[in-house]
Amino acid sequence: MEQIPAFFKTQPLVSALLLKSVKHGRLAHAYLFEGDRGTGKDQAALWLAKEIFCQQKINDQPCNVCNNCTRIDEGIHPDVLVVEPDGQTIKVDQIRELQTEFSKSGFEGQHKVFILKDAEKMNLSAANSLLKFLEEPAGGFLAILETTALARILPTIQSRCQILHFQSLSKKVLQEKLQAQGIGKQSAALLTDLTNSYDKAVEISQDEWFNEAKESMTQWFNYLKNRDLQSFIYVQKKLLTIFKEKNQQQQGLSILLHFYQGYLKEAVKQGLPQKIADINQQIQLILTAEQKLGANVSFQNVCEQLALKITAETLKKNL
């Protein structure tokens, strides 16, 4: 069985630091893992728990097959507790229950680990209760807090934790992960231009709206690159019926930009200087359109102006 977890590859700085701390017996009593979803925070937390409880390490790595490693993976180890939001928040009663559990000796040893997911969702009472807990850590106690929003964690809690930053996945790694989940190469490439979060990319890919949006933007892109006057009519005929919300409209222009960037790469490969110059000019128009949309110009006006500017030569010929 593979012994090296995936986050070692995607988070080399974090994994190096944790390995060094484990090797020298210098683990902190509390860690705060912060970074986007899908960057390996969950994996790192479970790996650290296994490092403490594994019964038969291989080359100083958890074996992943012993009774303790298996139970940690399955979420049923009695000395590894995971706390998640109850609804929209983590409540004070959840932290108090955690404190009660940690006041007891470990069921199967001297150590206890707790993993607090979405720590930014603690309400104020829960955060204050956790702060007191961290101020008076018991021996053999390890706390791992995970967050996607460091600024929403009380500074007093941050000061009592060792903060480790999980970097956003590179586009190459993210695309590979998406393709491994059965997402096609072209769709995976598009998704990595829309977000650097693995979880968000998967969520978008599973949204029926996204597939319809991609198809409609593909058609509009084809009209625009051919300077077809249908591109102006298509805005009201199709785009306005699909891109209704502001975030959808922003995503639509991002999809169009992705298509144009691919178009530019092809022109560069073919060595066509005039075409490269034309495409770069059109990309600049799309970037300006994104700025206008951000400044609350209506989506219809933004798209119709974009279509008119790109098809200006065709309009002149028809006059």
C-alpha positions in Angstrom: 0.0 0.0 0.0 1.2 3.5 -0.8 2.8 5.0 2.3 3.4 8.6 1.1 0.2 10.7 1.3 -0.8 12.9 -1.6 -0.3 16.2 0.4 3.4 15.5 0.5 3.5 16.3 -3.2 1.1 19.3 -3.2 2.3 20.8 0.1 6.1 20.2 0.3 6.8 23.0 2.8 4.0 21.9 5.2 5.0 18.2 5.0 8.7 19.0 5.5 7.9 21.0 8.6 5.6 18.3 10.0 8.1 15.5 9.3 10.9 17.4 11.0 8.7 18.1 14.1 7.7 14.4 14.3 11.3 13.2 13.8 12.6 15.4 16.6 9.6 14.9 18.9 8.7 18.6 18.8 5.1 18.6 17.8 3.2 21.6 19.0 0.1 21.0 21.2 -2.1 22.9 18.7 -1.9 23.5 15.0 -4.0 25.8 12.8 -4.1 24.5 9.2 -5.3 27.3 6.9 -5.9 27.3 3.2 -8.5 26.6 0.4 -10.6 23.5 0.4 -9.0 20.6 -1.3 -5.5 21.6 -0.5 -4.8 18.6 1.8 -5.7 19.9 5.2 -7.9 16.9 6.0 -5.2 14.5 4.8 -2.5 16.2 6.9 -4.6 16.1 10.0 -5.3 12.4 9.6 -1.7 11.7 8.8 -0.6 13.5 12.0 -3.0 11.5 14.1 -1.7 8.2 12.5 1.8 9.3 13.2 0.9 9.3 16.9 -1.1 6.1 17.0 0.3 3.8 14.3 1.3 0.5 15.6 3.8 -0.6 12.9 5.4 2.4 11.1 7.2 1.7 7.8 10.2 4.0 7.2 8.9 6.3 9.9 5.6 6.6 8.0 2.1 5.4 9.2 1.5 1.9 7.8 -2.2 2.7 6.9 -3.1 -0.9 7.5 -2.9 -1.5 11.3 -5.9 -1.4 13.5 -5.3 2.2 14.7 -4.6 3.6 11.2 -7.7 1.9 9.8 -9.9 3.2 12.6 -8.6 6.7 12.2 -9.5 6.6 8.5 -12.9 5.3 9.3 -13.5 7.9 12.0 -14.0 5.4 14.8 -10.8 5.7 16.8 -11.8 6.5 20.4 -8.9 8.8 21.0 -9.2 10.8 17.8 -12.2 13.1 17.9 -13.5 15.1 14.9 -15.7 18.1 15.4 -17.7 19.6 12.5 -20.3 22.4 12.4 -23.7 21.5 13.7 -25.7 23.2 11.0 -24.2 26.6 10.2 -22.0 26.9 13.3 -19.8 25.1 15.8 -21.6 25.6 19.1 -20.3 26.0 22.6 -21.9 22.7 23.7 -19.7 20.9 21.2 -16.6 22.4 22.6 -17.7 21.6 26.2 -18.3 18.0 25.2 -14.9 17.9 23.7 -13.4 19.3 26.9 -15.2 16.6 28.9 -13.8 13.9 26.7 -10.3 15.2 26.9 -10.5 15.4 30.7 -10.5 11.6 30.7 -7.5 9.5 30.1 -7.0 8.1 26.6 -8.9 4.9 26.1 -6.0 3.1 24.6 -3.0 5.2 25.5 -1.7 8.5 26.9 -2.5 10.5 23.8 -5.7 12.2 22.5 -6.1 14.1 19.3 -9.0 16.3 18.2 -9.6 17.7 14.7 -11.8 20.8 14.4 -13.1 21.3 10.9 -14.3 24.7 9.5 -13.0 26.3 12.7 -14.0 29.8 11.4 -17.6 28.7 12.0 -17.3 28.7 15.8 -19.7 31.1 17.4 -18.2 33.5 19.9 -19.1 31.4 23.0 -17.5 28.3 21.4 -14.4 30.2 20.4 -14.0 31.5 24.0 -14.5 28.1 25.4 -11.9 26.6 23.0 -9.5 29.4 23.9 -9.6 28.4 27.6 -9.1 24.8 26.5 -5.9 25.8 24.5 -4.6 27.9 27.4 -4.5 24.9 29.7 -3.5 21.9 27.5 -3.3 18.5 29.1 -0.4 16.2 28.5 -0.5 14.0 25.5 -3.0 16.4 23.9 -3.0 17.5 20.2 -5.4 20.0 18.7 -5.7 20.5 14.9 -7.9 23.3 13.7 -8.7 23.6 10.0 -10.0 26.8 8.3 -10.5 28.4 5.0 -10.8 31.9 6.5 -7.9 32.7 8.9 -9.1 36.2 9.5 -12.3 34.9 11.2 -10.3 33.0 13.8 -9.8 35.0 17.1 -6.3 36.4 17.2 -6.0 34.9 20.8 -6.6 31.5 19.4 -4.2 32.0 16.5 -1.5 33.0 19.0 -1.8 29.7 20.8 -1.5 27.6 17.6 1.3 26.9 15.2 -0.2 28.2 11.9 0.6 26.2 8.7 -0.4 27.7 5.4 -1.6 25.2 2.7 -0.9 26.7 -0.7 -3.5 26.7 -3.4 -2.9 23.8 -5.8 -1.0 24.6 -9.0 -3.1 24.4 -12.2 -1.2 21.3 -13.3 -1.8 19.4 -10.1 -5.4 20.5 -9.9 -6.1 19.5 -13.4 -4.5 16.1 -12.8 -6.7 15.6 -9.7 -9.8 16.5 -11.6 -9.0 14.2 -14.5 -8.4 11.4 -12.0 -12.0 11.9 -10.9 -13.2 11.2 -14.4 -13.5 14.8 -15.6 -12.5 15.3 -19.2 -9.2 17.0 -20.1 -10.9 20.1 -21.7 -13.4 20.5 -18.9 -10.6 20.1 -16.3 -8.5 22.7 -18.0 -11.5 25.1 -18.0 -12.3 24.5 -14.3 -8.7 25.2 -13.3 -9.1 28.7 -14.9 -12.3 29.2 -13.0 -11.0 28.2 -9.5 -7.9 27.0 -7.7 -10.0 25.0 -5.2 -10.4 21.3 -5.9 -13.7 21.1 -4.0 -15.1 24.1 -5.8 -14.0 22.7 -9.2 -15.8 19.4 -8.5 -18.9 21.3 -7.3 -19.0 23.4 -10.5 -18.5 20.4 -12.7 -21.5 18.7 -11.2 -23.7 21.7 -11.7 -26.1 21.2 -14.6 -26.1 24.9 -15.2 -22.3 24.8 -15.8 -22.6 22.4 -18.7 -25.3 24.6 -20.3 -23.2 27.7 -19.7 -20.1 26.1 -21.2 -22.1 25.1 -24.4 -23.6 28.6 -24.8 -20.3 30.3 -24.3 -18.7 27.9 -26.8 -21.2 29.0 -29.4 -20.7 32.7 -28.6 -17.0 32.3 -28.8 -17.3 30.7 -32.3 -19.5 33.7 -33.4 -17.0 36.2 -32.0 -13.8 34.7 -33.4 -15.4 34.6 -36.9 -16.7 38.2 -36.4 -20.2 36.9 -37.1 -22.9 39.5 -36.5 -25.0 36.7 -34.9 -22.8 37.3 -31.8 -24.8 40.5 -31.1 -28.2 38.8 -31.5 -27.1 35.8 -29.5 -26.6 37.9 -26.4 -30.4 38.5 -26.0 -31.4 35.3 -27.7 -29.4 32.9 -25.4 -26.9 34.5 -23.0 -29.4 36.5 -21.0 -31.6 33.4 -20.4 -28.7 31.5 -18.9 -26.5 34.0 -17.2 -29.0 35.6 -14.8 -27.1 36.0 -11.5 -24.1 38.3 -11.2 -21.7 35.4 -10.2 -22.9 33.4 -13.2 -22.3 36.4 -15.5 -18.7 36.8 -14.1 -18.1 33.1 -14.6 -19.5 33.4 -18.2 -16.9 36.0 -19.1 -14.2 33.9 -17.4 -15.2 30.9 -19.6 -15.0 33.1 -22.7 -11.6 34.3 -21.7 -10.4 30.7 -21.3 -11.5 29.9 -24.8 -9.7 32.9 -26.2 -6.5 32.0 -24.3 -6.6 28.6 -25.9 -7.2 30.3 -29.3 -4.1 32.5 -28.7 -1.9 29.4 -27.9 -2.9 27.8 -31.2 -2.1 31.0 -33.1 1.3 31.2 -31.4 2.0 27.5 -32.3 1.2 28.3 -35.9 3.4 31.4 -35.9 0.8 33.9 -37.2 1.8 37.3 -36.0 -1.2 39.2 -37.3 -3.7 36.7 -35.8 -1.8 36.8 -32.5 -2.1 40.6 -32.5 -5.9 40.4 -33.3 -6.5 37.8 -30.5 -4.6 39.8 -28.0 -6.7 42.9 -28.8 -9.9 40.8 -28.3 -8.6 39.4 -25.0 -8.1 43.0 -23.8 -11.6 43.8 -24.8 -12.9 40.8 -22.7 -10.8 42.0 -19.7 -12.3 45.4 -20.0 -15.7 43.9 -20.2 -15.0 42.1 -16.9 -14.1 45.4 -15.3 -17.3 47.0 -16.6 -19.4 44.1 -15.2 -17.6 44.5 -11.9 -18.5 48.3 -12.0 -22.2 47.3 -12.2 -22.7 47.9 -15.9 -25.5 45.6 -17.0 -24.5 42.2 -18.4 -26.5 42.8 -21.6 -24.8 46.1 -22.2 -21.4 44.6 -21.5 -21.9 41.7 -23.9 -23.5 43.7 -26.7 -20.7 46.3 -26.6 -18.1 43.5 -26.6 -19.8 41.9 -29.6 -20.0 45.2 -31.5 -16.4 46.0 -30.9 -15.1 42.6 -32.0 -17.4 42.5 -35.1 -16.7 46.2 -36.1 -14.9 45.2 -39.3 -17.8 43.0 -40.4 -20.2 45.9 -39.8 -18.2 48.2 -41.9 -18.1 45.8 -44.8 -21.9 45.4 -44.6 -22.5 49.2 -44.7 
